[in-house]
Amino acid sequence: MQLQLDIVHRFRSRSPAFQLRVQARLMAGTFTALYGPSGSGKSTLLRLLAGLDRPSEGTIALGDTRWNDAAKHQHLPPGKRSVGLVFQDYALFPNMSVRQNLEFAQPKSLRDPAAISRLLEMAGLEDLASRRPPELSGGQAQRVALMRALARQPQLLLLDEAFAALDDATRERMYRVVADFHAEYTPITIMVSHRKDEVRRLAERVLVLQDGQLVEDARVADGWASG
C-alpha cells in the first residue's frame, strides 16, 4: 500500500503567491514527520489528506483508490477514508463520555468493548472513562483524542502536534503507545511536530516544509538534525 501525493493548494486567506506544493510517496509501515516553521502548510497538508479540504490542483491516492483528483473534481469524503486524525483542538464530542468517544470512532466491523478497555488502560485513562471532555484537563483530552484515532485502526494515521499538551512522563508513555500501534498495524503514519527530539524518537523519515514548499526529504537514521 502506497500513499501518493502530487498536489498544489492555494490559500484563499493569504497572499496569492503562497501555495502548498508537495510531491511524495509514502509506503505502508512508514512513520514520517512533517517539520518546519509555523505557517509552512503542515496542518493544511493533514487536512487535505483527511479530506477536510480539497487541493487546488493534483491528486491524492492510497493504493489503487484515488481520494482526490482536482482535474476531474473527484473527492472522497472524510468518512470514506481509512484515516485517524488527531486535531490540535482535539475535536472530542462534548456530550459523550471518554469511552463513548472511543467507541464512536471504532468501525462497526471492529466493535469490541474489550479493545476499548485496552486502549483506555494503555493511555492511563481507565479512571476517566465515564467523564466528558469538559471535565478533562488539556493533557487528558489530548490522550483521549489520540486513543480515539487509534481505535479506528486506520490505514493512514495523522498526528497534528499530538503530544504537545503532555508532561514529560506522560509524553514518553504515549510515544511507546503510538510506536507499538504503528509496529503492530503498520499504517502510514504522518506526524506534525516542532520538536527535533520527537522526530528522532519516532520517525523514520522527515519532510521539511518551508513557505509551502518541500525543501528536504531525509531519513532520520542518516543523521537528520543530529547537530
Long-range contacts (C-beta under 8 A, 24 or more apart in sequence): 1-27, 1-28, 1-62, 1-63, 1-155, 1-188, 2-26, 2-27, 2-28, 2-62, 2-63, 3-27, 3-49, 3-60, 3-61, 3-62, 3-156, 3-188, 4-59, 4-60, 4-61, 4-62, 5-49, 5-58, 5-59, 5-60, 6-58, 6-59, 7-48, 7-55, 7-56, 7-57, 7-58, 7-59, 7-60, 7-68, 7-70, 8-55, 8-56, 8-57, 8-58, 9-41, 9-44, 9-48, 9-53, 9-55, 9-56, 9-57, 10-56, 11-44, 11-212, 18-211, 18-212, 19-56, 19-212, 20-44, 20-45, 20-48, 20-209, 20-212, 21-212, 21-213, 21-214, 22-207, 22-209, 22-214, 23-214, 24-207, 24-214, 24-217, 26-188, 26-190, 26-205, 27-188, 28-155, 28-186, 28-187, 28-188, 29-182, 29-186, 29-187, 29-188, 30-188, 30-189, 30-204, 30-205, 31-182, 31-189, 31-191, 31-202, 31-203, 31-204, 31-205, 32-188, 32-189, 32-190, 32-191, 32-203, 32-204, 32-205, 32-206, 32-207, 33-190, 33-191, 33-192, 33-193, 33-198, 33-199, 33-202, 33-203, 33-205, 33-206, 33-207, 33-220, 34-190, 34-191, 34-192, 34-193, 34-206, 34-207, 34-209, 35-193, 35-194, 35-196, 35-199, 35-206, 35-207, 35-208, 35-209, 36-208, 36-209, 36-210, 36-215, 37-210, 38-194, 40-209, 40-210, 40-211, 40-212, 41-209, 41-212, 42-160, 42-192, 42-209, 43-88, 43-160, 43-192, 45-209, 46-85, 46-158, 46-160, 46-190, 46-192, 49-83, 49-156, 49-158, 49-190, 50-78, 50-81, 50-83, 50-85, 50-158, 51-75, 51-76, 51-77, 51-78, 51-80, 51-81, 51-83, 52-78, 62-155, 62-156, 62-188, 81-156, 82-152, 82-154, 82-155, 82-156, 83-152, 83-154, 83-155, 83-156, 83-157, 83-158, 84-148, 84-149, 84-150, 84-151, 84-152, 84-153, 84-154, 84-156, 84-157, 84-158, 84-187, 85-149, 85-158, 85-160, 86-142, 86-145, 86-146, 86-149, 86-158, 86-159, 86-160, 86-162, 87-145, 87-160, 88-160, 88-161, 88-164, 90-133, 90-141, 90-142, 90-144, 90-145, 91-145, 92-133, 92-141, 92-144, 92-145, 92-148, 93-133, 94-132, 94-133, 94-134, 95-132, 96-132, 96-133, 97-129, 97-130, 97-131, 97-132, 98-125, 98-128, 98-129, 98-130, 98-131, 98-132, 98-133, 98-136, 98-144, 99-129, 99-130, 101-133, 101-144, 101-148, 102-144, 102-147, 102-148, 102-151, 103-151, 104-148, 105-148, 105-149, 105-151, 105-152, 106-151, 106-152, 107-152, 107-153, 110-153, 115-151, 116-151, 119-147, 119-150, 119-151, 120-147, 122-147, 122-177, 123-147, 123-173, 123-174, 123-177, 124-170, 124-173, 138-165, 139-165, 139-166, 139-167, 139-170, 141-165, 142-166, 143-170, 143-174, 146-174, 146-177, 146-178, 147-177, 150-177, 150-178, 150-181, 153-185, 153-187, 154-187, 155-187, 155-188, 156-187, 156-188, 156-189, 156-190, 157-181, 157-182, 157-187, 157-188, 157-189, 157-190, 158-189, 158-190, 159-189, 159-190, 159-191, 159-192, 160-192, 161-192, 161-193, 161-194, 162-191, 163-193, 163-198, 175-201, 175-202, 178-202, 196-225, 199-224, 199-225, 200-224, 200-225
